[in-house]
Amino acid sequence: MAATTRIFGRALWLTIGGTDYAADMREAVLSFEKKDTDNLTFGDLNDPQLAPDQGKLKITAVQSLDASSFWMKVWEAVGQTLEFVFAPHGNKTPTSAQPHITGKCVIGVRPNIGGQADPTKPYTFEVEWDCPEVDKTLKKA
């Protein structure tokens, strides 16, 4: 079997609410965990959007008070549900070989600010958001 195409950590295109914030991000991971199904209704079972897993988007980014920064977007969008586009290859247009993952995430609490004294490293912050809607079919050209 030939080697499969690898994804490297040198490119990422990630939009939140229609804006690309990859330049502020150090790490971005879209993961899934089993959804709580203790309180399912019959209506839930007939909903085609119901999936057995819940998406989570975890991001580590630099702190910046610039009006256009990711930190500021998170600060101002707490409680909102925003669309995201996750392109792990860094391509702005999806292709069959380099698809995008799209969905919606709920912006949680405000981000931390500040950190340890070190004149050589910028402060960072982490967020982890629920993504109740993730298109798992992968968006292709």
C-alpha positions, 0 to 999 in steps of 0.5 A: 500500500502506498503512503497516504497524504499526511497533514502537517502543522505548517498550514491551517485555515480556520474561520470563525464567524466568517473571519480567518484567525489562523495567524493568531492560533498556535493550536487547533483541534476538532475532536468528538466525544460521545453525546449524552443520550440519557434524555433522548425523545422520540422526536430526537430519534427521528431528527436526521441531524442527531448524531451519536457524537458531540464536536469540540473545538479546542484552540490555543492562541496568542493574546492581543487586544487589537480590534481584529484579533481572535482574542477580541472576537472571543471576548465580544462573542461570548454566548453566540453560535458562530459558523466555522470552517476548518481546513487542515491543509490550509487551502481556502477552496475545498477539494476532494483531496483536501476537504473542509469541515464546517459547522457551528460552535458555541462561544463559551466563557471569556478568554483569560488574559495575562501570564508568566513573566517572560519577555521572549514569549507572547501570552496565550489563552485556550478555549474549548467550545461545543460544536452542536452542528458539524457536517461530517460529510466533509465539504469538497469542491 
